[in-house]
Amino acid sequence: MSRTTRTVALAVVGVLAALALPGGGQGATASAVQPAAADHPSRLDRYYGQHPAWRRCDTDAPASYRCATVTVPVDYAHPDGRTLRLQISRLRTSTPGKRHGVLLSNPGGPGNPGLGDPVQLKDALAKSVLQRYDLIGFDPRGLGASSPLHCGLTRDEAPSTEPYRPYRDATFAKDIARARAIAAKCTTRNGSRLLPYINTRNTARDMDVVRGVLGERKLSYVGWSYGSYLGAVYTQLFPRHSDRMVLDSPPDPNRFGRGTALAMAAGAEPAFQEWSRLIARRDRTYHLGSTPAKVSAAFWQLIDRADRTPLLYQGDDPEHQGQALTGADIRSWLRPSFAADPYQAADEIVALRKSRPTNFTTRPDTGPADPTDDNSVGLNWAVTCADNTASWPRDPARYRQDAHRESARHPLFGDFAANITPCAFWPRGAEPAIRVDNTVGALVVQNQWDPQTPLPGGRAMHAALHGSRLAYVRGGRGHAVYAFPGAPGCLTRTVDAYLTDGRLPRADVTCDASAR
């Protein structure tokens, strides 16, 4: 569930600031850096008591952008065992006399590094927010500059786009073999001594070590997509240290794992129905049909045609230019666009209807994946598989059964979401799935038409965090809202006010996407 590509210099970010009242309620601002409360287990003193050596991160970056290395245990239950090196960054932006604390961020994924987020956020956040925080970034354990794991995957096994494959009876045996091979490669390279501990709970524990190392009593945080789930797990594990928490575009925190993909498939159907209604009103432009039923029929006729004989794409999208696209390829490609950019989806369908059939077929690329892609995809599977092992059946026959059911219920993406993945063969996680259920104060942000983490996920996060408020963008399209281009002024002002003075809205907030 990685977030969509950012346009300008924006990372999916996180903010941390202290809420002084019990249960994460609204409170007064804190003074400058306070000594960290010694309320961690004494066996972790060596980690919380570190004094990192800050250095310039990059000669091309501002001199004030500093990086450091922090050591964390692989297994927090056995802190005297193996360790990992965590890379963190800091950009001092707070103003003396106005400083509240630090603002930590995570850009989502899992699999998106966040070490450079402070530099990008400096240009994206309001002055009133920057005055109160020093910006903190980090690459989560196993990713980027933080003891990165590698699996030795091929380019076919580490795609830069959709990680899921459509279920087909004829290809299911190959899908099983591919999933098994990915899991075996990652296990061989990293060992069962490491993979079960690359999970969200331990990343949240790492975040608390960072809090202690920085001398902060509490953390404020902004996380997008998976980053919002990471923030919610932090509130569950460390409610006393959770301050101002902004959770943007979240999944259901208690369905993370296989449930996240299945929720994506379920959310695609109402988005497609809304798309059909929008395009039917513009029949003079697109000529796909004057009613939603006719538009839907035109799309599925295209899918059936491409499944019979692939279409040679000759449209304007450079990523697909010259490719032979099956109906499954088209569904995977356009699924997010029905919610995020409906008219672009219609343009592509018009172009595809004009494309000619081809006998050319795309063969799997068995060359070695780019190391960055290998790391990102391997880390994504590690977290997705280990966080909630019980959600992933071990019997391949179960995936066949589920794929038939989900394809009938959710034709657009159900066969993708329910198909077998490496998680069927992954080493079991070190801990059972965590349940998020607390009263910590948080601001949950959600677009109405989010293709990656649909609206029900945002509502589920709001329900799980009983002290939270929901800032909902009616008519909002796309994945990730706050600090992104096009965010409505109502939403931006709501989040800025919370981060600035620490007071949640008195009630849930609804903003219109077109409002400035």
N, C-alpha and C positions, 0 to 999 in steps of 0.2 A: 504494500500500500504506500508506495512512495509518492511524494507530492509531484505536481506538474512542474515542468521546467520554469524557472524564474526568468522574467524578462529583465531588465536593468540589474543593477548591483544589489540584489536582494537575496538574502538567505532566509530560510524558514528559521525564525529566531525564537529565543526564549528570554523571559525576563524574570528576575527574582527580586522581591522586596519584602520587607517584614510586615506582617499583620500582627498587631500587638494583643488583640483580644483573644480569649480562649476560643478554641474550635475554629480558628482561622477567620474570625470576624474582622470588622473594620477597626482599625486602631490608629494611634498616633505614630508619627514618624519616629524613627530611631535616630540616635546620634551618629557620629562618624563610626568607623570600624570598631566594633566591640569584640572583646575576647570571646571566642567560641565557647559555648557551654560544654562542660566536660560530662555530657550525658550519654556518651558512647561507651560500649564495653571496654574495659581497661586493656583487654587483649589487642585492641585496635589502636592503642596509643601511638605506636610507631608510625602509623599511617596518618592519623589526624594531626600529629605533632610535627609533620614535615615542614621544612623551610625551603621552598623551591628557589632555585637560582633563575631569575628572570633574565631573558636575553632578547635581543631584537629578533623578531620572527623572520623577516625577509628584508633584504636591502631595497626591494622595490616597494615595500609597504612603509607607512608612516613610522618614524622612530618610536612613537609612543605606543605602537602596537607590539606588545611583548608576549613571549612564549616561555613556558616552563614545563618540566617533566615531573609528574607525580607518580609514585609507586602505589599500586593497589593489589590486594590479594586475588588470586584466581578464584579461590573459594573462601568466602567470608566466614564459613563455619570452621575453617582450618587456616587461620591467618598466618601461621608459621610456615606454610607450604609455599608453593610456587607463586610468583608475582608477575604482574604486567606493568608496562610503562604507559601511563596515560598522558597525552599531550593536551595542555590547556593554554588558553590565550587570554589576554586582558587588554582592554583599551580604556584608559581613564577618561571619562567624559563628565563626571559629576562636578558640581560646583560647590566649593566650600560653603558651609552654612545651609545648603539645600540637599546635601547628599543623604540618601536613604539607605543605600547598600549596593549590592551587585545584582545584575540582571543576567541570568544564565539563559541560553537558548539551545534549541535542537531543531534541525531543519527537516526531520522526518526520515522516512525510509521504511524499515531500518536499512541503512546502507548509504546514507548521505552524510559526509563529514561536516562538522560544524566549526572547525578550528578558525576559519576565516570569517565567521559570521560577525564578529564585532566591527570589523572595518566596513562591511556592507551595511550593517544596521545603523551605523553612525549617520549615514546619508538617508536613512529611511524613517527614523523615529523623530517624533516631535522634540523640539528644544526643551519643553517642560519635562519630558521623560528623561532625556539625556542628562539634564542637570541633576537628576536624583540618583543616577546609577553609573557605576563602572560596568562596562559590558564584558561579559565572560563567555568565551567559546570553548568547545572541546570536541575532539574526535572520540566517540564512544569506544570502549574496549573492543579490540579486534578489528578496528576500522582505521583507515587512513594512516596517521602517524602514531596511533596508539596500539603498539604490538599487533600489527595487522595479520589476520589469518589469510592464508591462500589455499586454494584447493587444486590448482592445476587444471582448470576447466578449459574446454574448447570454446570457440566463439559461439557455437550452437548451444552449448550448455550455459553460457553466461551472456544471454542477449541483453542489449541495451534498452529493449522495449518490453513487451509483454512476457512475464515469466511463466505464464500458464499456457498449456497446450489444449486444443479442443479434443474432446473425447470422440473417438471413432472405433467401432468394433474392429475394423480392419487393421488399425494401427495401435491398438491398445497394448499388444505384447511389446512393441517397440517403446511405447511410453513407459511401461514398467521397467524395461531394461535401462532406459535413459535416466529415470528417477533413481534407480538403484545405483547406477554408475556415479551420479553426482554425489549421492550420500557416501558412497564408498571412497571416492577421491577425497572428499573433505575430511572424512574420518581418518583415512590413512595419513594425510598431511598433518593433521592437527591432534589426532588422538582423542579417545573418549575421556581423557583426563582434562581436556580443555573445552571441547564443544558443549557439554552440558552446562557449563558456567558462563557461556556467552549468551546472556539473556537480559531481559529488561530489568528484572529485580536487581541484578548485580550492577547494571549501569546506573540505576537509581542510587544504589549504595555508593558507587563511585562518586556520584554527584554530591553526596553528603560528605564524603571525604574532602572533596574540593571545597565545600562550604567551610569545613573545619580548618583546612590549610589556609584559606583566605581570612580566617579570623572573624567570620560572620556568624551571628546567632541564627539567622534565618536566610532562606533563599527566596528570591522572586524569580519568576520563570515565564518564558513564552515558548510554546512548542506548537509546531504545525503537524497535522496528519499523525504519523506514528509518534512524533515528538510530543503530541498532546497526551497520548497513552502513557508515554514515559513519565510525563509530569504527573499524571493521575496516580501511577504506581508510586512515585515519590511521596505524594500526599498520604498514601495508605501506609507506607513504611515509616515516614517521618512527619507525622502531622504537626508536631511541635516546632518543626523547622521550616514548615511551609508558610510562605508569606503571600505575596500577590502572584497568583497563578493564572496565566492566560492560556487556555487550551483551545487552539484554533483547528477546526475541521477534524474532530476526533472520530475514531471508531467506537463501537460499543466496547467499553473497557472489560466487560466480563464475557466477551465472545472472541477475544483476540486469539489468532491462530486460524484454524480452518473457517471459523465463523466469519472472519473478516472478508475472505474471498466470497463466501456465499452471500454475505450482505451486499457486496458489490453487484452481484448478479441480480439480487432482488431489487436493488435500487435502480438498475438500468431500465427496468420495464416501465415504471411511471415516467421516467425521463424520456423514453422513446415515445410514449403516448403523447406527452406534452409536445415533443418535437413534431409529431404527425399533425397535431392541431395547428401549430405555428405555420408549418409549411403549406398546409391546405389553404390557409388564408392568403398565401402568396403563389397561387397556382399560375398566375400570369407570368411570374418570374421563373419558376422552376419547372412547371408543367409535370409535376409528379402526381397530381390529383387534386380535386376540389373539395374532397372530404378527408378526414383523418383515415378512414378505412381504405380509401384509394391510395393515399400516400404510403400507408403501411404495406399495402399489397404491392406497390411499385418497388419498394425496398426489398421485400422478400422474393419477388421475381428476379431481381438482380442477384441476390444471394444464391438462389437456385441455379441460375445461369452460370455464375462463376464457380459453383461447386461441380457442375458438370464439366466445364472447360475453363481453366483459369483465364483471367482477363489481363492483357498487357496494359498496365497503367501508363497513361500519357498526360496526366494532369500536371498541376503546378507544385505538388508536394515533393520536395527534393529527396526525402527519405524513401519514397516509394517509386520514384521515377524509374521507368523501365523494368519494374518488377512484375512477375506473373502472380496475380492475386487470386486466391480461392475465395469462396464465400466466407469461410472461417477467418481468413486473413482480413477481409473487409469488416466483418463484425468486430474483431478485436481492435482494429485500427480506429473505427468510427464510434465505438461504444462511449468513450469519454466525451466526444464532441457533441453527441445528442444532448447532453446536459450542459456542457461548458460553452459550446460555440455552435448552436444549431444551424445557423445559416452557412457556416463553413462546411458543416456536414452535408447540407443540401447541395452545395457547389460540387463537392467531391462525388456525390452520387450521380449528379448530372454528367460529370466527366466520365465516371465509370460506365455509365449506360452507353456512352459513345465509344468505349474502348473495344478493341477487337480481341477475339479469343486467340489463344496461343498454345502451342504444344510444349513451349518452354516450361520447365519445372525448376524450382529453386531447391538445390541440394544442401543438406546440412554442411555448415562450415566447420570442418574438423581441425582447423588450425588453432594454435594456442590463443586463448583470450588475452586481451590487453590486461596487464596486471591490475589496473584500477578497477576494471569491470569484474575481474576474477575475485578481487577482494570484496567489492560491493555486493555482488550476487551471493558469494559464499556467506558473507556476514548476514545478509537478508534471510537466507534459508536457516542459518544457525539460530537466529533469534525467533523467527517465525515457527520453527519446528520445536525448539526447546522450551519456549514460554508456556505452551499448553500442549504437552505431548499427548494427553488423553483425547484431544480433539481430532487427532489424525489416526484413522483406522490403520491397522497393520496388515489387514487382509486385502489384497488387490481386488478381490471380487466385490468388496464393499464399494469401492470407487466406481466400478462398472454399474452397479445397481443405483448408486446415488446420481451418477451422471445421466442415466436415462430419466430418472425422476426430475432432476433439476432442469434438464433440457426441455422437458415438457412444461414445467412451471415457469421457467424463465428462458425463453428461446434465444434471447440475444446473447447471453453470456453464461447460462447455467452449465453447459457442457464444459466450458473452460474452468469455471470455479470448482466444479465437483470432481474433475479428473485427478488422477494420481500425481503426486509430487514427491520430491526427495524426502519429505517429512515421514512418509510411510516406512522409510528405512533408516531414519536418523537415530543416533543414540538418544536414549531417553534423557529428558531434562533433569537437572539436579534437584528441582523442587516442583511441587504441584502448582497448577495455575493459581495465581493470586486473585482474590476477589476484592474489587474496589467498592467500598461502602463506608463512607465517613462523612464528617460534617465540616471538613476544611473548606474555607471560602475560596472560590475560584470563579473566573469568568469564562464561560464556554461560548465560543464563536462558531457560527455555522451558516453557510449559504443554503438556500432552499434547494438549488440544483447543483449538488456536488457529485461528480462522477466517481470519485475514488472512495470517499467516506460519506455515503448518503445521509440525508437528514435524520433518519431513525438513530444513527450512531450518535449524533450530537445530542439528541433527546435522551438517549440511554446514559450518556456521560453525565448530563445534567441531573438525571434521576439518581445516579450512583453517588454523586457528590451533593449531599443534602444541603450544604451551605452555599451552593453555587447559584449563579444567575446565568441565564441564557441570552446571548445577544444574537438574534436571528435576522438574517437578511432576506426578506421576502422578495422573490424574483432574482436573488443573487445566483450567479452562475460561475462555475469553476471551483477549483480545489485550492484552498488557502485564501484568507481574506485580509486580515490585519497586516498593514505595512506593505501591501501589494498594490500595484497600480489599479485604479478603478474601484477601490474600496469606498463605499458611500461615506460621506462625511459624518453621518449619524453614528455609524459603527466606529469609525476612527476616534471620534470625540469620546465615545463611551469607554473604549479601551484606554485611551490616553488619560482620561480622568481617573480611572481605577489605578493605573500605574503611578500616576502623579500624587494622588492624595490617599490611596489605599481604601477608598470607600466603594464597595459594590453598589450598583443601582438598587433602589428600593424594591424593584420588581424586574421581571424579565423585560427585555427591550426588543422591539421589532423595528427594524429599519427597512425602508424601501430601497431596492437596488438603484433606482434612478435618482434618488435624493442626494443632494450634495451637502 
